[in-house]
Amino acid sequence: MIKVYNRENGDFIGTINEEQLELLIDQLEEETSKTNSYYIDSNTIDYLTDSGADEELIETLKKSLGEDEGVEIYIEEEESITR
């Protein structure tokens, strides 16, 4: 499971899958090299829509914006626990 958070306040936004993460990595420039961090605004969402992002990812990113013009998000991949 891959979790998406608001970088400014740490609020949990939602989850994305591996394919959606790959699209973000391929299409967007990371804000910092040490974390999976991306700046999202309405233009970014339009670009990702045109690049083939699925509706679930687009809705998660729209949720991250809320009433803001833009927001920095970060991605946290959960380690899978095997027994």
Secondary structure, DSSP 8 states (H G I E B T S, - for coil): -EEEEETTT--EEEEE-HHHHHHHHHHS--S-SSSEEEEEEHHHHHHHHHTT--HHHHHHHHHHHTTSSEEEEEEEE------
